[in-house]
Every structure is written in structure tokens, then in C-alpha cells.
Amino acid sequence: MSRANLMKRSLSVLATTAVLFILACSKSSAPAASAPQSPAATGTVVRLDPAIDALVPQDAKVEKVAGGFTFTEGPVWRPGMGLWFSDLIGNVVRQWSPDGKVIEILHPMGFPAEMWGGRGLVGPNAMVADKDGAILLCEHANRRIVRITKDMLISVLVDHYQGKRLNSPNDLVYRSDGSLYFTDPPYGLPKENDDPTKELPFNGVFRLSNGKLQVIIKDLNLPNGIAFSPDQKTLYVDNSDPAHKIWMKYDVAADGTVSNGQLMADATKDPGSGNPDGMKLDSQGNIYSAGPGGLWVFSPAGKHLGTIKVPEIVSNCAWGDDGKTLYIMARTSVYRIKLSVPGQKVLYEPNFQ
């Protein structure tokens, strides 16, 4: 969700979302939840390899289930509730329920008043299920990861590395041993890499285990989406630099450290709008990642099988419903598509029923 992507939005989209933007950024009033709406079929599937037919049925429909937001991100399925998702500009966490209703869960969420002045990417970002029914949430401008209990109590999980403030935690994933991995680009800082408040000289990928925080990757300039293979032996991290749109994969040792970084895919020359961003895997190890022009589908070996396209720039995705429905975050809207293969089961994630 780089600033470059955001600036590519057309003037017409900016005009239609201006009122919502003002409401979302006001300290005195919260943005209104969108009204329930019937899902509408929209979007297409570009099939580049026959192997995608085993993942995406020929009659699969891309549906828009909610809209009217400003920058959707960070979805996580909450059994019995529905889909929680962030709005980076609206500075709010919302819940979409299967009956089509959208309500605000937390507002404001991650927005320090002293930073306001038009900077957009100040709100919450990615979420992941934690133990005991809690949620971990990345807060951009607050430069931290927080834990939200079932009772909606919020506490700080991590916000410093070796005495220095993090940049702006972006995406996160648990490994089966209980260690937490997250990316930390500078998108929540007003001037990003050039911001005078930036304390770390790098944009890293971190591992938090037993209270110890260590940096495991430092050579990606804008690390963003992150995910593990089903066997936990491979860590995937993508880079959202418009000049270096790549997906990397790393070997993961038994102790959780990573090595042997290899290029998995390169979309730098792809003309589509958008950069590599949030990603999820299915139970067979196929990868579904935001990329130029839509949601890219890769085989476990990194072959680009096809792209699920929606009318807006895609930022992230998450499994929901019965575990075979993929929810897609795309700027002002939430979309979904029913697939043939269930999503990967990850640590602390409850059953999809």
C-alpha cells in the first residue's frame, strides 16, 4: 500500500470518496457504516496456466460484498462474527457480517492526533488471530503491534527494537511454534524513508519469540506481505517498491531463523496498477497475493497461474466462510470469490464454521 499506489487513484474516485475521507479523519465524528447490500458479480479471472482450473472453478464469480470505504486492508475472519478489516485512511476497524451489515469495531484506531494534517496512511493495517480469541493488529502511525482481547481491551505487544521505535508494522503471520513474524516498512511515517522521526536505518522483517525481538531480513527496501508455506519450511515476503516489485522466498530452520533468500517472482515490468502486497496461501501451498492488476495466483514453485481481477487496486486477502471463500480487499471495497481448495490453517485460527 505504497504512497505511489495511492496517488494513482483517479480524480473521479477521489471525488466520490471525499466526503467519507473527511468524516473518517474528523475527531468529532466517526465514519458511518455502509448500508447492507446484495453481492453483485464483478471482476474476472485471467487464466494463464491450466493448473489454475483446479483452484478457481470455471464458473467462479467475483462478488462485491461491501463498499464506500477509503483504503481497505488487513482482513481476518472471525467465526460467529464475520470479516474484520482495516481502513488505513478511515482510521477504523470494521466488521462485515454475512447478512451484509457493516459496523465499526474500533475508531479511531492507530491515529495520533499530532500527526494529522492530510497524511493518509495513519490507521490500522494487517490483523491475525491470536490465542484465547484475541487479535493482533498492526498500527501504522502508532508504529506498533497491539493485542485486542475478546473484551476489546488493547495492549501493546511490540513497538521498539533495541531501544529504537519501529517504522510502521505492516503485515504479520504466526509460525506453528508460536513465534510471530512481521514486516516493518515506513508507510506510516509522513515522509516515509526520509522522515526525521524514523529511528531504524533499515526496513526489516522481524521475528518475535518468547519476548525476544530479532531482525531476520534487512535487504528488502520495502518489505510488505508475509506468509509461511503449509510445512513451515518456507517464508514468503514480497517487496512493494514500484521500481522493484518482487516476491522472495526463504528457507526456515527449526529454530525459526531464515536463510537462502531466493527470487520467486518479479513483476517490476508488469503494466498493471498496484504493487506486491498482502498474501495468503491455500492448504496445497498455492499463493494468493496482491500484485499489479489484481490478486496474483502462484503455484508453490512460484509459477504465475493467473490473476483474479477486480475494478480496484488490490491490497490484501483472507479466507472466510467455510474456508474456501477468499475475501479480497481493494481500496474502497470488499470482494469475494469461492474457490475449490480450502485456505491454509494457521496457528490460533479457529475453525471456519
C-alpha positions in Angstrom: 0.0 0.0 0.0 2.7 2.5 -1.0 2.0 6.2 -1.5 2.8 5.7 -5.2 -0.2 3.4 -5.5 -2.5 5.7 -3.6 -1.6 8.6 -5.8 -2.6 6.6 -8.9 -6.2 6.7 -8.0 -8.2 8.7 -10.5 -9.7 12.1 -9.8 -13.2 10.6 -10.1 -12.5 8.1 -7.3 -11.1 10.8 -5.1 -14.1 13.0 -5.7 -16.6 10.3 -4.8 -14.7 9.4 -1.6 -14.0 12.9 -0.4 -16.9 13.1 2.0 -16.1 9.8 3.5 -12.4 10.8 3.9 -13.4 14.0 5.8 -15.7 12.1 8.1 -13.1 9.4 8.8 -10.5 11.9 9.7 -12.6 14.1 11.9 -12.0 13.8 15.6 -15.6 14.7 16.4 -17.5 12.2 14.1 -16.8 8.6 13.0 -17.5 7.4 9.5 -20.9 5.9 9.0 -21.1 2.2 8.3 -22.1 1.3 4.8 -25.7 0.0 4.3 -26.2 -3.7 3.7 -26.2 -4.6 0.0 -26.7 -7.7 -2.1 -23.5 -9.1 -3.6 -23.0 -8.1 -7.2 -21.0 -10.1 -9.7 -18.0 -8.1 -10.8 -14.4 -8.9 -11.8 -12.8 -11.5 -14.0 -10.3 -14.3 -13.8 -7.3 -14.3 -16.1 -6.2 -17.9 -16.6 -2.5 -18.1 -17.6 -1.9 -21.8 -16.9 -4.3 -24.8 -17.0 -3.4 -25.6 -13.3 -5.5 -22.7 -12.1 -8.6 -24.5 -13.1 -8.1 -26.9 -10.2 -8.1 -23.9 -7.8 -10.6 -21.4 -9.4 -13.7 -23.1 -10.8 -14.6 -22.0 -14.4 -18.0 -20.7 -13.1 -16.4 -18.9 -10.1 -17.8 -15.4 -9.7 -16.1 -12.4 -8.2 -18.7 -10.6 -6.0 -18.6 -7.1 -4.4 -20.0 -7.5 -0.9 -19.4 -4.1 0.6 -18.1 -0.6 -0.5 -17.9 3.1 0.3 -14.6 2.9 2.3 -11.3 4.7 1.7 -8.5 2.1 1.9 -9.4 -1.4 2.9 -6.7 -3.7 4.3 -5.7 -6.3 6.8 -8.7 -8.7 6.8 -9.2 -11.6 9.2 -12.2 -14.0 9.5 -13.9 -14.0 12.9 -16.1 -17.1 13.3 -19.6 -16.2 14.5 -19.0 -12.5 13.6 -17.8 -12.2 10.1 -14.9 -10.4 8.5 -12.9 -7.8 10.4 -10.9 -5.4 8.1 -9.0 -2.2 8.5 -9.3 1.1 6.7 -5.9 2.8 6.6 -7.2 6.2 5.8 -10.5 6.0 7.6 -8.6 5.0 10.7 -11.1 2.4 11.7 -11.6 -1.3 12.1 -14.9 -2.6 10.7 -16.8 -5.8 10.7 -18.7 -7.2 7.7 -21.2 -9.9 8.7 -22.7 -12.5 6.3 -26.1 -10.6 6.4 -24.4 -7.8 4.6 -24.2 -5.3 7.5 -21.0 -3.3 8.2 -20.4 -1.8 11.6 -17.4 0.0 13.2 -15.5 -2.1 15.8 -12.7 0.4 16.7 -12.5 4.1 15.8 -10.1 5.8 15.9 -7.6 3.1 15.7 -3.9 3.9 15.5 -4.2 7.6 14.7 -2.2 10.0 16.9 -3.8 13.5 16.7 -0.4 15.3 16.5 0.3 13.6 13.1 -2.8 14.8 11.4 -2.5 17.2 8.5 -3.6 15.3 5.4 -1.2 12.3 5.7 -3.4 9.4 4.7 -1.9 6.1 5.8 -2.1 6.6 9.6 -4.7 4.0 10.6 -4.7 0.2 11.3 -3.3 -2.4 8.8 -3.0 -6.2 8.9 -4.5 -8.4 11.6 -4.0 -12.0 12.6 -5.8 -14.3 15.1 -4.1 -14.8 18.4 -4.7 -17.3 21.2 -7.8 -17.0 23.5 -9.9 -15.4 20.8 -7.7 -12.2 20.7 -6.5 -10.4 17.6 -3.1 -8.8 16.9 -3.2 -5.6 14.9 -0.6 -3.5 13.1 -0.9 0.2 13.7 0.9 2.3 11.1 1.2 5.8 12.7 1.5 4.5 16.2 4.4 2.3 15.0 3.4 -0.8 16.9 1.6 -4.1 17.1 -1.2 -4.3 19.6 -3.3 -7.1 21.1 -7.1 -6.8 21.2 -8.8 -9.2 23.6 -12.3 -10.6 23.2 -13.4 -7.9 25.7 -11.8 -5.3 23.4 -9.0 -4.4 25.8 -6.0 -3.2 23.9 -2.3 -3.6 25.0 1.0 -3.0 23.2 2.7 -6.2 22.1 5.8 -4.6 20.5 6.9 -1.1 19.4 10.7 -0.9 19.8 13.8 -2.8 18.6 17.0 -2.3 20.6 15.6 0.9 22.1 14.5 2.4 18.8 10.9 2.8 17.6 9.7 0.6 14.8 8.9 2.2 11.5 5.2 1.2 10.9 4.4 -2.6 11.3 2.5 -3.6 8.1 1.8 -7.3 7.9 2.2 -10.3 10.3 2.0 -14.0 10.5 2.4 -16.7 13.2 4.6 -19.8 12.8 3.5 -23.1 14.3 6.0 -22.7 17.1 4.2 -19.6 18.4 6.7 -17.1 17.0 5.4 -14.0 15.3 6.9 -12.7 12.1 6.2 -9.2 10.7 7.3 -6.6 8.1 8.1 -3.0 9.0 8.2 -0.6 6.0 8.0 3.2 6.6 4.5 3.8 5.1 3.1 5.2 8.4 5.6 7.9 8.5 4.7 11.2 6.8 7.9 11.3 4.7 8.5 7.6 4.8 12.2 6.8 4.5 13.1 10.5 4.6 11.0 11.2 7.7 13.1 12.8 10.5 11.3 10.6 13.1 12.5 7.4 11.5 14.8 5.7 14.0 15.8 2.5 12.4 18.2 2.7 9.4 16.5 -0.2 7.6 13.1 -1.5 6.8 13.2 -5.0 8.2 11.4 -8.3 8.7 11.3 -9.3 12.4 10.7 -12.4 14.5 9.2 -12.1 18.0 9.7 -15.3 20.1 9.5 -15.7 23.9 9.7 -11.9 24.3 12.8 -11.6 22.2 12.7 -9.5 19.0 15.2 -10.1 16.3 15.6 -8.8 12.8 15.8 -11.6 10.2 15.8 -9.8 6.9 17.3 -6.4 6.2 18.0 -6.3 2.5 14.4 -5.6 1.2 13.8 -1.9 0.8 10.0 -2.1 1.2 9.0 -5.4 2.7 5.3 -5.9 2.8 3.2 -9.1 2.6 4.4 -12.1 4.5 3.3 -15.8 4.8 4.5 -19.3 5.5 4.2 -22.5 3.4 2.0 -25.2 4.9 5.0 -27.2 6.0 6.5 -24.1 7.7 9.8 -24.6 5.9 9.5 -21.6 3.5 8.8 -18.0 4.4 7.4 -15.7 1.6 8.0 -12.0 1.7 7.2 -9.5 -1.0 8.6 -6.1 -1.8 6.2 -3.2 -2.7 8.7 -0.8 -4.3 7.2 0.3 -7.7 10.7 0.0 -9.1 11.3 -3.4 -7.6 8.1 -5.5 -7.5 9.3 -8.9 -6.3 8.3 -11.9 -4.2 11.1 -13.6 -2.3 11.2 -17.0 -0.5 13.5 -18.0 2.3 14.4 -21.3 4.0 13.3 -21.5 7.6 15.4 -23.5 10.1 14.0 -25.4 13.0 14.9 -22.6 15.3 12.9 -20.1 13.2 15.8 -18.3 11.6 15.8 -17.8 7.8 18.4 -18.1 5.1 19.0 -18.7 1.4 16.8 -15.9 0.1 15.7 -16.6 -3.5 13.7 -14.6 -6.0 10.3 -16.3 -6.6 8.7 -13.8 -9.0 9.3 -10.4 -10.5 6.5 -8.1 -11.6 8.5 -4.9 -12.0 7.8 -4.6 -15.7 4.1 -5.5 -15.4 2.0 -2.5 -16.5 -0.9 -3.2 -14.1 -1.7 -0.8 -11.3 -0.6 -1.9 -7.8 2.4 -3.5 -6.2 3.0 -6.8 -4.3 1.2 -6.5 -1.0 -0.7 -8.8 1.4 -0.8 -12.6 0.7 -2.3 -15.8 1.9 -1.8 -19.5 1.0 -4.2 -22.4 0.5 -3.8 -25.8 2.0 -1.8 -27.1 -1.0 0.7 -24.3 -0.8 -0.5 -22.1 -3.7 0.0 -18.4 -3.1 -2.6 -15.6 -3.5 -1.0 -12.2 -3.4 -2.0 -8.6 -4.2 0.0 -7.6 -7.3 -0.2 -5.4 -10.4 -3.7 -5.6 -11.8 -5.3 -7.8 -9.2 -4.7 -10.8 -7.0 -2.0 -13.0 -8.4 -2.2 -16.7 -8.0 1.1 -18.6 -7.8 1.9 -22.3 -7.6 4.1 -23.4 -4.7 7.0 -23.3 -7.1 6.3 -19.6 -7.9 4.7 -20.0 -11.3 2.1 -17.3 -12.1 -1.0 -19.3 -12.8 -3.4 -16.4 -13.2 -4.8 -13.2 -11.8 -8.2 -12.5 -10.1 -9.1 -9.0 -11.3 -11.5 -6.6 -9.6 -12.2 -2.9 -10.6 -9.8 -1.5 -7.9 -6.2 -1.9 -6.8 -5.9 -5.0 -4.5 -4.2 -4.7 -1.2 -4.8 -8.0 0.7 -7.0 -11.1 1.1 -8.2 -13.6 3.7 -10.0 -16.9 3.9 -13.5 -16.9 5.3 -16.9 -18.6 5.4 -16.3 -22.4 5.1 -12.6 -21.8 4.4 -12.9 -21.9 0.6 -14.1 -18.4 0.2 -11.4 -15.8 -0.4 -12.2 -12.2 0.6 -10.3 -9.6 -1.3 -9.5 -6.0 -0.1 -9.4 -3.5 -2.9 -9.3 0.2 -2.0 -12.9 1.3 -1.4 -14.5 -2.2 -1.4 -14.5 -5.8 -0.2 -14.9 -8.6 -2.8 -15.0 -12.4 -2.5 -14.7 -15.5 -4.7 -15.4 -19.1 -4.0 -12.5 -21.4 -4.7 -12.1 -25.2 -4.9 -9.2 -25.6 -2.4 -9.5 -24.6 1.3 -7.3 -22.0 2.8 -4.2 -22.8 4.8 -4.9 -23.4 8.5 -2.7 -21.2 10.6 -1.8 -21.0 14.3 -4.6 -19.8 16.6 -7.1 -19.6 13.8 -10.4 -21.1 14.8 -12.4 -23.4 12.6 -14.2 -21.7 9.7 -17.8 -22.6 10.8 
